[in-house]
Amino acid sequence: MFDTLSPLPIDPILGISKMAAADKSPRKIDLGVGIYKDDHGATPIMRAVKSAETFCLQEEETKKYVGVNGNAQFNDLMLDMLLGDMAGKELFATTQGAGGSGALRLGAEIIKAANAQAVVWAPTPTWGNHTPLMSSAGLTIKQYPYYSKQTLNVDFDAMRDFLRATPKRGDIVLLHGCCHNPTGADLSNEQWDIIADLLTEQGLIGFVDLAYFGLGLGLDKDMYGLRKLAATQDEMLIAASCSKNFGLYRERTGLIAVKTKSAENAILTKQHIGKIMRRMISMPPNHGAAIVARILSDQSLTADWKSELEDMRLRMSGLRKDLAAALSVQGAETMAEALARQSGMFSMLPISPEQAGTLRSEHSVYLLDSGRINIAGVSAARIDDLANSILAVL
Ligand SMILES: Cc1ncc(COP(=O)(O)O)c(C=O)c1O
Protein backbone atom coordinates (compact mmCIF):
# COMPACT_ATOMS: atom_id res chain seq x y z
CA MET A 1 0.00 0.00 0.00
CA PHE A 2 2.57 2.59 1.03
CA ASP A 3 4.61 2.02 -2.09
CA THR A 4 1.87 3.94 -3.92
CA LEU A 5 3.03 7.16 -2.23
CA SER A 6 4.79 9.52 -4.64
CA PRO A 7 8.12 11.21 -3.79
CA LEU A 8 7.85 14.64 -2.19
CA PRO A 9 9.70 17.77 -3.29
CA ILE A 10 12.38 18.86 -0.79
CA ASP A 11 11.09 21.49 1.66
CA PRO A 12 13.00 24.64 0.60
CA ILE A 13 13.87 25.73 4.16
CA LEU A 14 14.91 22.27 5.35
CA GLY A 15 16.85 21.71 2.11
CA ILE A 16 18.89 24.86 2.69
CA SER A 17 19.46 23.93 6.36
CA LYS A 18 20.85 20.60 5.18
CA MET A 19 23.18 22.33 2.72
CA ALA A 20 24.34 24.69 5.47
CA ALA A 21 24.97 21.79 7.88
CA ALA A 22 27.09 20.04 5.24
CA ASP A 23 29.23 23.17 4.61
CA LYS A 24 32.23 23.03 6.97
CA SER A 25 33.72 26.36 5.82
CA PRO A 26 34.73 28.63 8.74
CA ARG A 27 33.27 31.51 6.65
CA LYS A 28 29.78 30.00 6.81
CA ILE A 29 26.88 32.29 7.80
CA ASP A 30 23.55 30.47 8.14
CA LEU A 31 20.59 32.83 7.77
CA GLY A 32 18.13 30.09 6.79
CA VAL A 33 15.86 28.56 9.38
CA GLY A 34 13.61 30.85 11.50
CA ILE A 35 14.92 30.29 15.00
CA TYR A 36 16.61 32.78 17.32
CA LYS A 37 20.37 32.39 17.63
CA ASP A 38 22.76 34.12 20.00
CA ASP A 39 26.10 35.64 18.99
CA HIS A 40 27.68 32.14 19.10
CA GLY A 41 25.04 30.66 16.79
CA ALA A 42 23.38 28.74 19.66
CA THR A 43 19.69 28.63 20.61
CA PRO A 44 19.93 28.27 24.39
CA ILE A 45 17.07 27.59 26.78
CA MET A 46 15.95 30.89 28.31
CA ARG A 47 16.83 31.39 31.99
CA ALA A 48 13.23 31.79 33.14
CA VAL A 49 12.21 28.70 31.17
CA LYS A 50 14.95 26.62 32.82
CA SER A 51 13.91 27.80 36.30
CA ALA A 52 10.18 27.35 35.66
CA GLU A 53 10.82 23.87 34.28
CA THR A 54 12.72 22.93 37.46
CA PHE A 55 9.86 24.23 39.62
CA CYS A 56 7.28 22.39 37.51
CA LEU A 57 9.14 19.09 37.90
CA GLN A 58 9.33 19.58 41.68
CA GLU A 59 5.75 20.74 42.10
CA GLU A 60 3.69 18.62 39.73
CA GLU A 61 1.70 15.87 41.41
CA THR A 62 -0.01 14.17 38.53
CA LYS A 63 0.21 13.44 34.85
CA LYS A 64 -3.57 13.32 34.40
CA TYR A 65 -4.93 14.59 31.09
CA VAL A 66 -5.20 18.38 30.91
CA GLY A 67 -8.59 18.31 29.17
CA VAL A 68 -9.61 19.12 25.61
CA ASN A 69 -8.97 22.86 25.94
CA GLY A 70 -5.53 22.38 27.49
CA ASN A 71 -3.90 23.96 30.54
CA ALA A 72 -6.50 26.41 31.88
CA GLN A 73 -3.99 28.54 33.79
CA PHE A 74 -1.86 28.91 30.67
CA ASN A 75 -4.92 29.91 28.63
CA ASP A 76 -5.94 32.59 31.14
CA LEU A 77 -2.48 34.03 31.72
CA MET A 78 -1.67 34.13 28.02
CA LEU A 79 -4.94 35.90 27.26
CA ASP A 80 -4.20 38.40 30.05
CA MET A 81 -0.77 39.10 28.60
CA LEU A 82 -2.09 39.44 25.05
CA LEU A 83 -4.98 41.74 25.88
CA GLY A 84 -3.28 43.74 28.65
CA ASP A 85 -5.79 45.71 30.72
CA MET A 86 -8.58 45.45 28.13
CA ALA A 87 -12.04 44.70 29.51
CA GLY A 88 -14.25 41.93 28.13
CA LYS A 89 -11.96 38.91 28.43
CA GLU A 90 -15.03 36.74 29.01
CA LEU A 91 -15.88 37.24 25.34
CA PHE A 92 -12.86 35.17 24.30
CA ALA A 93 -12.89 31.41 23.83
CA THR A 94 -9.34 30.14 24.47
CA THR A 95 -7.65 26.79 23.90
CA GLN A 96 -4.06 25.67 24.06
CA GLY A 97 -2.66 24.78 20.65
CA ALA A 98 0.36 22.66 19.72
CA GLY A 99 2.52 25.70 18.94
CA GLY A 100 1.35 28.62 16.84
CA SER A 101 0.74 26.13 14.03
CA GLY A 102 -1.62 24.06 16.18
CA ALA A 103 -3.41 27.27 17.20
CA LEU A 104 -3.76 28.32 13.56
CA ARG A 105 -5.13 24.91 12.68
CA LEU A 106 -7.69 25.06 15.52
CA GLY A 107 -8.62 28.54 14.30
CA ALA A 108 -9.10 27.23 10.77
CA GLU A 109 -11.23 24.35 12.04
CA ILE A 110 -13.51 26.56 14.14
CA ILE A 111 -13.94 28.94 11.18
CA LYS A 112 -14.84 25.94 9.02
CA ALA A 113 -17.34 24.72 11.63
CA ALA A 114 -18.99 28.16 11.86
CA ASN A 115 -18.87 29.17 8.18
CA ALA A 116 -17.42 26.68 5.71
CA GLN A 117 -17.87 29.22 2.88
CA ALA A 118 -15.52 31.78 4.45
CA VAL A 119 -12.43 32.48 2.35
CA VAL A 120 -9.21 33.18 4.26
CA TRP A 121 -7.27 36.09 2.72
CA ALA A 122 -3.53 36.05 3.45
CA PRO A 123 -0.86 38.64 2.64
CA THR A 124 1.43 38.27 -0.39
CA PRO A 125 3.90 36.92 0.53
CA THR A 126 3.14 35.07 3.73
CA TRP A 127 4.61 32.32 5.92
CA GLY A 128 4.87 29.15 3.79
CA ASN A 129 2.76 27.05 6.15
CA HIS A 130 -0.33 29.31 6.18
CA THR A 131 -1.84 27.83 3.03
CA PRO A 132 -1.27 24.15 3.99
CA LEU A 133 -2.61 24.77 7.51
CA MET A 134 -5.76 26.55 6.39
CA SER A 135 -6.48 24.37 3.38
CA SER A 136 -6.01 21.11 5.27
CA ALA A 137 -8.94 22.23 7.42
CA GLY A 138 -10.92 22.47 4.17
CA LEU A 139 -10.90 26.26 3.86
CA THR A 140 -10.14 28.20 0.71
CA ILE A 141 -7.16 30.50 1.10
CA LYS A 142 -6.49 33.37 -1.30
CA GLN A 143 -4.09 36.28 -1.24
CA TYR A 144 -4.25 40.05 -0.90
CA PRO A 145 -1.47 42.45 -1.96
CA TYR A 146 0.84 43.35 0.93
CA TYR A 147 4.52 43.87 0.13
CA SER A 148 6.07 45.95 -2.63
CA LYS A 149 9.30 44.56 -4.04
CA GLN A 150 10.07 48.06 -5.33
CA THR A 151 9.80 50.03 -2.09
CA LEU A 152 10.58 47.00 0.14
CA ASN A 153 7.72 48.19 2.32
CA VAL A 154 4.05 47.46 2.85
CA ASP A 155 2.04 48.60 -0.19
CA PHE A 156 -0.69 49.85 2.08
CA ASP A 157 -2.81 51.54 -0.60
CA ALA A 158 -2.98 48.31 -2.62
CA MET A 159 -3.77 46.27 0.50
CA ARG A 160 -6.52 48.64 1.68
CA ASP A 161 -8.12 49.06 -1.74
CA PHE A 162 -8.12 45.31 -2.35
CA LEU A 163 -9.60 44.46 1.04
CA ARG A 164 -12.26 47.09 0.53
CA ALA A 165 -13.24 45.71 -2.88
CA THR A 166 -12.72 41.97 -3.05
CA PRO A 167 -13.44 39.81 0.04
CA LYS A 168 -17.09 39.09 0.87
CA ARG A 169 -18.77 39.76 4.22
CA GLY A 170 -17.83 37.00 6.66
CA ASP A 171 -14.46 36.32 4.99
CA ILE A 172 -11.35 36.11 7.14
CA VAL A 173 -8.35 38.44 6.83
CA LEU A 174 -5.15 36.85 8.11
CA LEU A 175 -2.76 39.49 9.48
CA HIS A 176 0.74 39.06 10.90
CA GLY A 177 0.58 40.79 14.30
CA CYS A 178 4.23 41.90 14.06
CA CYS A 179 7.59 40.89 12.53
CA HIS A 180 6.01 39.83 9.23
CA ASN A 181 7.43 36.54 7.98
CA PRO A 182 9.13 36.61 5.44
CA THR A 183 9.53 40.36 4.82
CA GLY A 184 9.94 42.07 8.22
CA ALA A 185 7.63 44.83 6.89
CA ASP A 186 4.84 45.60 9.38
CA LEU A 187 1.78 47.83 9.47
CA SER A 188 2.19 51.09 11.38
CA ASN A 189 -0.23 51.84 14.25
CA GLU A 190 -2.13 54.26 11.97
CA GLN A 191 -2.46 51.55 9.33
CA TRP A 192 -3.78 49.09 11.93
CA ASP A 193 -6.38 51.71 12.87
CA ILE A 194 -7.47 51.98 9.24
CA ILE A 195 -7.60 48.17 8.86
CA ALA A 196 -9.72 47.90 12.01
CA ASP A 197 -12.26 50.38 10.57
CA LEU A 198 -12.18 48.62 7.21
CA LEU A 199 -12.89 45.21 8.77
CA THR A 200 -15.86 46.68 10.62
CA GLU A 201 -17.22 48.46 7.53
CA GLN A 202 -16.83 45.44 5.26
CA GLY A 203 -18.01 42.81 7.76
CA LEU A 204 -14.65 40.98 7.59
CA ILE A 205 -13.12 38.99 10.44
CA GLY A 206 -9.48 39.57 11.41
CA PHE A 207 -7.30 36.60 12.30
CA VAL A 208 -4.06 37.81 13.89
CA ASP A 209 -1.11 35.44 13.74
CA LEU A 210 1.34 36.47 16.45
CA ALA A 211 4.46 34.34 16.33
CA TYR A 212 7.18 36.88 17.22
CA PHE A 213 5.73 39.27 19.82
CA GLY A 214 8.47 40.83 21.94
CA LEU A 215 11.02 40.47 19.15
CA GLY A 216 10.00 43.44 16.99
CA LEU A 217 9.55 46.81 18.67
CA GLY A 218 8.98 45.46 22.20
CA LEU A 219 6.38 43.34 23.96
CA ASP A 220 3.55 45.89 24.24
CA LYS A 221 4.29 47.73 20.98
CA ASP A 222 4.21 44.41 19.09
CA MET A 223 0.67 43.84 20.34
CA TYR A 224 -0.77 47.14 19.12
CA GLY A 225 -2.57 45.63 16.12
CA LEU A 226 -3.91 42.63 17.98
CA ARG A 227 -5.22 44.84 20.79
CA LYS A 228 -6.73 47.29 18.33
CA LEU A 229 -8.73 44.53 16.66
CA ALA A 230 -9.58 42.88 19.99
CA ALA A 231 -10.98 46.20 21.24
CA THR A 232 -12.88 47.22 18.11
CA GLN A 233 -14.16 44.05 16.46
CA ASP A 234 -17.21 42.04 17.53
CA GLU A 235 -15.49 38.89 16.39
CA MET A 236 -11.82 38.12 15.66
CA LEU A 237 -9.24 35.40 16.20
CA ILE A 238 -5.70 35.33 17.60
CA ALA A 239 -3.14 32.54 17.17
CA ALA A 240 -0.18 33.16 19.47
CA SER A 241 3.02 31.10 19.49
CA CYS A 242 5.44 30.66 22.41
CA SER A 243 8.06 29.05 20.17
CA LYS A 244 10.33 32.03 19.51
CA ASN A 245 9.73 34.41 22.40
CA PHE A 246 9.88 31.72 25.11
CA GLY A 247 12.26 29.58 23.03
CA LEU A 248 9.88 26.63 23.49
CA TYR A 249 10.01 25.47 19.88
CA ARG A 250 9.96 21.71 20.47
CA GLU A 251 7.50 21.89 23.37
CA ARG A 252 4.82 23.02 20.88
CA THR A 253 3.14 25.74 22.91
CA GLY A 254 0.58 28.21 21.61
CA LEU A 255 -2.87 29.68 22.14
CA ILE A 256 -5.97 30.15 20.01
CA ALA A 257 -8.27 32.89 21.28
CA VAL A 258 -11.55 33.62 19.51
CA LYS A 259 -13.50 36.78 20.31
CA THR A 260 -17.24 36.16 20.16
CA LYS A 261 -20.30 38.39 20.51
CA SER A 262 -21.28 37.31 24.03
CA ALA A 263 -19.92 35.46 27.08
CA GLU A 264 -22.44 32.65 26.39
CA ASN A 265 -21.23 32.37 22.82
CA ALA A 266 -17.61 32.24 24.06
CA ILE A 267 -18.46 29.23 26.23
CA LEU A 268 -20.15 27.49 23.30
CA THR A 269 -17.28 28.32 20.94
CA LYS A 270 -14.82 26.90 23.46
CA GLN A 271 -16.83 23.68 23.61
CA HIS A 272 -16.71 23.43 19.84
CA ILE A 273 -12.94 23.99 19.80
CA GLY A 274 -12.66 21.27 22.47
CA LYS A 275 -14.63 18.94 20.25
CA ILE A 276 -12.28 19.70 17.34
CA MET A 277 -9.28 18.98 19.58
CA ARG A 278 -10.84 15.68 20.69
CA ARG A 279 -11.27 14.66 17.07
CA MET A 280 -7.73 15.62 16.09
CA ILE A 281 -5.43 14.67 19.01
CA SER A 282 -7.85 14.27 21.95
CA MET A 283 -5.87 16.48 24.39
CA PRO A 284 -2.90 18.81 23.98
CA PRO A 285 0.43 18.16 25.80
CA ASN A 286 1.08 20.05 29.07
CA HIS A 287 4.81 20.60 29.46
CA GLY A 288 5.39 23.82 27.50
CA ALA A 289 2.11 25.36 28.66
CA ALA A 290 2.96 24.55 32.30
CA ILE A 291 6.33 26.31 31.90
CA VAL A 292 4.72 29.44 30.43
CA ALA A 293 2.02 29.42 33.13
CA ARG A 294 4.71 29.10 35.82
CA ILE A 295 6.62 32.08 34.36
CA LEU A 296 3.58 34.29 33.92
CA SER A 297 2.26 33.54 37.42
CA ASP A 298 5.54 34.48 39.13
CA GLN A 299 6.62 38.13 39.12
CA SER A 300 10.33 37.51 39.29
CA LEU A 301 10.28 34.84 36.57
CA THR A 302 8.18 37.15 34.39
CA ALA A 303 10.65 39.99 34.92
CA ASP A 304 13.59 37.74 34.07
CA TRP A 305 11.83 36.41 30.95
CA LYS A 306 11.01 39.93 29.77
CA SER A 307 14.56 41.07 30.33
CA GLU A 308 16.09 38.20 28.36
CA LEU A 309 13.50 38.64 25.61
CA GLU A 310 14.44 42.31 25.39
CA ASP A 311 18.14 41.37 25.10
CA MET A 312 17.26 39.04 22.20
CA ARG A 313 15.26 41.78 20.53
CA LEU A 314 18.02 44.34 20.97
CA ARG A 315 20.60 41.95 19.55
CA MET A 316 18.53 41.56 16.39
CA SER A 317 17.72 45.25 15.98
CA GLY A 318 21.42 46.08 16.55
CA LEU A 319 22.44 43.60 13.86
CA ARG A 320 19.89 45.13 11.48
CA LYS A 321 21.29 48.61 12.01
CA ASP A 322 24.90 47.44 11.62
CA LEU A 323 24.12 45.50 8.45
CA ALA A 324 22.20 48.48 7.07
CA ALA A 325 25.17 50.76 7.81
CA ALA A 326 27.58 48.33 6.13
CA LEU A 327 25.31 48.17 3.06
CA SER A 328 24.85 51.93 2.77
CA VAL A 329 26.77 52.27 -0.47
CA GLN A 330 25.68 53.50 -3.89
CA GLY A 331 23.16 51.15 -5.44
CA ALA A 332 22.19 49.41 -2.19
CA GLU A 333 20.58 52.36 -0.37
CA THR A 334 16.98 51.10 -0.66
CA MET A 335 17.96 47.71 0.76
CA ALA A 336 19.96 49.30 3.59
CA GLU A 337 17.12 51.64 4.49
CA ALA A 338 14.60 48.77 4.44
CA LEU A 339 16.75 46.57 6.69
CA ALA A 340 16.98 49.35 9.26
CA ARG A 341 13.25 50.15 9.08
CA GLN A 342 11.93 46.56 9.19
CA SER A 343 11.72 44.64 12.43
CA GLY A 344 11.97 41.18 13.93
CA MET A 345 13.86 38.18 12.72
CA PHE A 346 13.30 38.43 8.99
CA SER A 347 13.91 40.60 5.96
CA MET A 348 13.71 39.73 2.31
CA LEU A 349 16.76 40.94 0.40
CA PRO A 350 15.87 42.18 -3.10
CA ILE A 351 17.95 39.54 -4.88
CA SER A 352 17.15 36.82 -7.43
CA PRO A 353 17.15 33.07 -6.71
CA GLU A 354 20.36 32.89 -8.81
CA GLN A 355 22.04 35.52 -6.61
CA ALA A 356 20.87 33.62 -3.51
CA GLY A 357 22.43 30.48 -5.06
CA THR A 358 25.73 32.33 -5.64
CA LEU A 359 25.74 33.57 -2.04
CA ARG A 360 25.43 29.95 -0.93
CA SER A 361 27.88 28.35 -3.32
CA GLU A 362 30.59 31.02 -3.46
CA HIS A 363 30.27 32.83 -0.12
CA SER A 364 28.90 30.14 2.22
CA VAL A 365 26.03 32.53 3.08
CA TYR A 366 22.84 30.48 3.45
CA LEU A 367 19.52 32.21 2.83
CA LEU A 368 16.30 31.25 1.07
CA ASP A 369 15.87 31.62 -2.70
CA SER A 370 13.27 34.30 -2.00
CA GLY A 371 16.05 36.41 -0.40
CA ARG A 372 14.65 35.86 3.11
CA ILE A 373 17.27 36.15 5.82
CA ASN A 374 17.07 35.44 9.54
CA ILE A 375 19.13 38.31 10.91
CA ALA A 376 19.83 36.37 14.14
CA GLY A 377 21.95 33.92 12.09
CA VAL A 378 24.95 36.28 11.91
CA SER A 379 27.34 37.21 14.73
CA ALA A 380 28.19 40.88 15.30
CA ALA A 381 31.79 40.20 14.27
CA ARG A 382 30.73 38.90 10.83
CA ILE A 383 28.46 41.77 9.74
CA ASP A 384 31.06 43.29 7.40
CA ASP A 385 31.76 39.89 5.80
CA LEU A 386 28.03 39.42 5.24
CA ALA A 387 27.61 42.90 3.75
CA ASN A 388 30.59 42.36 1.42
CA SER A 389 29.18 39.03 0.24
CA ILE A 390 25.78 40.58 -0.47
CA LEU A 391 27.34 43.52 -2.32
CA ALA A 392 29.49 41.13 -4.35
CA VAL A 393 26.44 39.37 -5.85
CA LEU A 394 24.35 42.49 -6.53
C1 LIG B 1 4.20 33.69 10.82
C2 LIG B 1 4.28 32.45 11.62
N1 LIG B 1 3.17 31.98 12.21
C3 LIG B 1 3.16 30.88 12.96
C4 LIG B 1 4.30 30.14 13.15
C5 LIG B 1 4.18 28.91 13.98
O1 LIG B 1 5.15 28.65 14.86
P1 LIG B 1 5.13 27.35 15.79
O2 LIG B 1 4.14 26.40 15.27
O3 LIG B 1 6.52 26.83 15.69
O4 LIG B 1 4.81 27.84 17.15
C6 LIG B 1 5.50 30.57 12.55
C7 LIG B 1 6.74 29.81 12.70
O5 LIG B 1 7.73 29.97 12.05
C8 LIG B 1 5.48 31.76 11.78
O6 LIG B 1 6.58 32.24 11.18
The ligand as a MOL file (V3000), in Angstrom:
LIG
                    3D

  0  0  0     0  0            999 V3000
M  V30 BEGIN CTAB
M  V30 COUNTS 16 16 0 0 0
M  V30 BEGIN ATOM
M  V30 1 C 4.1980 33.6890 10.8190 0
M  V30 2 C 4.2790 32.4470 11.6230 0
M  V30 3 N 3.1660 31.9810 12.2150 0
M  V30 4 C 3.1570 30.8780 12.9620 0
M  V30 5 C 4.3020 30.1450 13.1540 0
M  V30 6 C 4.1780 28.9050 13.9750 0
M  V30 7 O 5.1470 28.6500 14.8640 0
M  V30 8 P 5.1290 27.3490 15.7930 0
M  V30 9 O 4.1370 26.3990 15.2750 0
M  V30 10 O 6.5200 26.8250 15.6860 0
M  V30 11 O 4.8090 27.8450 17.1500 0
M  V30 12 C 5.5020 30.5740 12.5510 0
M  V30 13 C 6.7440 29.8130 12.6970 0
M  V30 14 O 7.7350 29.9730 12.0520 0
M  V30 15 C 5.4820 31.7570 11.7770 0
M  V30 16 O 6.5760 32.2360 11.1840 0
M  V30 END ATOM
M  V30 BEGIN BOND
M  V30 1 1 1 2
M  V30 2 1 2 3
M  V30 3 2 2 15
M  V30 4 2 3 4
M  V30 5 1 4 5
M  V30 6 1 5 6
M  V30 7 2 5 12
M  V30 8 1 6 7
M  V30 9 1 7 8
M  V30 10 2 8 9
M  V30 11 1 8 10
M  V30 12 1 8 11
M  V30 13 1 12 13
M  V30 14 1 12 15
M  V30 15 2 13 14
M  V30 16 1 15 16
M  V30 END BOND
M  V30 END CTAB
M  END
